[in-house]
Amino acid sequence: MTTSDKPDNASAGSVAHTGVAAQDWTQASAEPQYRAAVVDLLGALAYGELAAFERLAEDAKLAPTLADKAELAKMASAEFHHYEKLRDRLTEIGEEPTSAMEPFVAALDGFHKQTAPSDWLEGLVKAYVGDSIASDFYREVAARLDTDTRELVLAVLDDTGHAGFAVEKVRAAIDAEPRVGGRLALWARRLMGEALSQSQRVVADRDALSTMLVGGVADGFDLAEVGRMFSRITEAHTKRMAALGLAA
């Protein structure tokens, strides 16, 4: 995904690896519900990467310079490579990639339709802030996954270069026209709410995935940890807003 830097407070490394998180895929996937949850997770991520590729390609059309257009094209290529890794992994474990992605198309497409940027700067903020919220959530989940799946998930969440690029362009635009900052701050707050709601809808709609997250399978979150998780995600969002020169 077009993720930002990896905040320390929302990383998979913040949780000790025990139980399923200390097993490899062969061991962990012997539990049918865990396997179903991982297939859901990989399907959601795969479609997210495919959508990110499409969106960056569209955003490139709004780029003000050829250099900006080329930079976004490079990032789009990286997103598609991430998609291919997830697609290949699904095939490797005996799952049909399209079937795994299909349950998440409506929710993700709905999110992107509701948060379609009106211009180049809003597109940059969406990729930097909006996508990063979802990526923080997936990193939290990754800490509870088997070693093989965790390694893949963290690899496809690596920054494609959009973080530094977005910060540079947005801060330059605000310096040139300070009034832009107020509009973009409101936009980022809207993205925060929509991204968290979308993540919750995705999980709630998939029984295996939601059961895993709340501790029914593997080493899930208890209710107190769910609260702490969202606190960490919110804190990371505030730091990103500051990096952009925007009020959270």
Summary of the structure (lengths in Angstrom):
residues: 248
radius of gyration: 17.7
end to end distance: 22.3
largest distance: 57.4
contacts: 847
relative contact order: 0.18
helix: 77%
strand: 0%
